[in-house]
Amino acid sequence: MTSSRAGRAGLEELIALNDQIAALIRTGIPLELGLREAGRTIPGELGRISERLGERMTTGVSLAQALDQEGDHVPAVYRAVIEAGQRAGRLPEALEALSSVARSLHEMHRQVRLALIYPVMVAVIAWLLLTAFVWHVVPEYQATWISLRLEPGFAINLLSAMHRTLPQWSIGVPLVLLVLVLALRLAGNRRLHGPGGRLFASRSAGLVWFPWIVENYCQAIFARLMALLLQHQVTLPEALLLAAHATGHTRLIQSAGSLAEAVRSGQSLAGVADRSTGLGRFLRWLIKTGSEQGRLSESLALAGDVYASRAVRQSEYLRVMLPLLLTLGVGGTVTFLYSLALFGPTIELYSRLAVDPTG
């Protein structure tokens, strides 16, 4: 049995495990020997999983059975693809198709994360500079007003209030933003959840700021995985449920569950596809058309490519425009605040001196 201390395999570990198993099969090395030896040399969770799988297979169990003993440490859709690929005698192809879907999501997540680094750095530095300005420079303004016996105006009063409340807003505002980020991330995790969806949902939840991209990518993952499962002789109801749970998308899971129940009750998929509001309109149309023409897996593969292309185009556009827009927004706000803090008191000082040059 799996150790209770065993960790859960993440997306990167499963991609690497896919490549490892496919390479062993293609080179003709016995899986049990290759996995066991690789596990002893690979650090981290991937090495531990590989070694456990190899040890189990030396007792005579199949790879799918060895994976089943991993329980919730390996997502259900991954085990289903392994079993389906073995049944069809096309395990390397099945694993490579699954890796292709996983890699594309991983790359999109990486691009968006990199796009956020520069604007976040600008915002942090600007906030620190504003805090330092209020802490060190505003008292000098106040001393100047007192020494010249001038009546303070709006700008100096505002800066004085900022200086008095410096601990509250300099710490409070970042904390509020952090709470908002965590709350939004939690909301994303609630929409994208479940052990079956852990293979992809953790990365999708990381893009919860951009729901249109997440939506298109979940549709792409669902369509591609369902096509893959059907091509490897997985039953239609089972393929619907496994592909939906792999996305971790709540509405997709609910829609796929309704479709699976309808198919099990004897209804045709084409007849009930239009009622699945959790599926995209284009995907519903292709499912209906593909079912009627007996080419469902081909239609699903096409739908997966279309939705993935949409998500990639949107993420590329976001990768280019997001740093620009955030930098302009942050830079413009910071420039305005610094201008207000620097020139506001200066203009008020000149105005007061012009009215009463003797002080």
VEXLOKE-833338 format. One record per residue (C-alpha): x negated, y negated, z negated. Coordinates in steps of 0.5 Angstrom, whole numbers, plus 500, padded with zeros to 3 digits. Layout:
N
XYZ/...
This chain:
359
500500500/498493501/495489495/499484492/493479492/493480500/494473503/499472509/496472516/496465519/497463527/489463528/488470524/494473529/491470535/484473533/487480531/491480538/484479542/480484538/486489539/486488546/479488547/478495543/483498548/480495554/473498552/476505550/473504543/478508538/482503535/481506528/474506528/473499532/478495527/475499521/468497523/470490525/474489518/467490515/464484518/469479519/470474513/477472510/484475511/483477518/477482516/481485510/487486515/483489520/480494515/486496512/489497519/483501521/483505514/491507515/490509522/484514520/490518517/493519523/499513523/500509529/498502530/505500529/506504523/500501520/502494521/509496518/505498511/503490511/510488510/511481510/504479511/505480518/511477521/516482524/516479531/508481531/510488529/515489534/511486540/506492538/511497538/514495544/507494548/505501545/512504548/511501555/504503555/502496556/499494549/494489551/498485556/504484551/498482546/495477551/502474552/504473545/497470544/498465550/505463547/501462540/495458543/499453547/503451540/496451536/493447542/499442542/499441534/491440534/492434540/498431536/494431529/487428532/492423535/494421528/487420525/485414528/491410526/491413519/484411518/485404521/491403516/487406510/482401511/486395512/490397506/484397502/481390505/488387503/487389496/480387496/482380499/488379494/484381488/478377489/480371493/486369491/484367484/479363488/485359491/488359484/482355481/482350487/489348486/488348479/482343479/485339484/491338480/496340486/503343486/503350489/507351495/510358498/504361501/500360494/506362490/506368494/499370494/499369486/505374485/501379489/495378485/500379479/503385481/497388485/497395481/504396482/504395490/497397492/498404488/506404489/507403496/502409498/505413493/512412496/509413503/506420501/513422498/517420504/512424508/512430504/520429504/520429511/515435511/520439506/526437511/522440517/520447513/528448511/530447518/524452520/523457515/524465514/518470514/520472521/518465523/512464520/508466526/510459529/514455524/508453520/506449526/512447529/514444522/507440522/511436528/517435525/516427526/517429533/523433533/524433541/518436542/519441536/526443540/523444546/517448544/522452540/526454546/520456550/518460544/524464544/525464551/518467552/518472547/525475549/523476556/516479553/521484548/526485554/520487559/517492554/524496553/526492546/534492546/538486547/541485540/534486537/530482542/535476541/534476533/526477533/525472538/530467534/526469528/520468531/521460532/524460525/529455528/535455524/540453529/537458534/537464529/544462528/546462535/542468537/545472531/552470534/550473541/547479538/553481534/557479541/553484545/553489540/561489540/561490547/561483550/557481556/551476554/553472560/560471558/558468551/552465552/555458554/558458547/551458543/550451542/543452538/540454545/539448550/543447556/538449561/537456557/544457557/545457564/539461566/541466561/548467564/545467571/540472569/545476566/550476572/544478577/541483573/534479572/535476565/527477563/525473569/530468568/528467561/520467563/522461567/526458562/520459557/515456562/520450563/521448556/514449555/512444560/517439557/513440551/506439553/508433557/511430551/505432547/500429552/504423553/505422545/497424545/496418549/501413547/501414539/494412537/496405542/502404539/500405531/494401532/498395535/503396530/498397524/493392527/499387528/501387521/494387518/493381523/499377521/498379513/491376513/493370517/498368512/493370506/488366509/491360513/497359509/494356503/489352507/494349511/498347504/492345501/491340507/498338507/497336499/491332500/494328506/500326502/495325496/488324498/486322491/488328488/
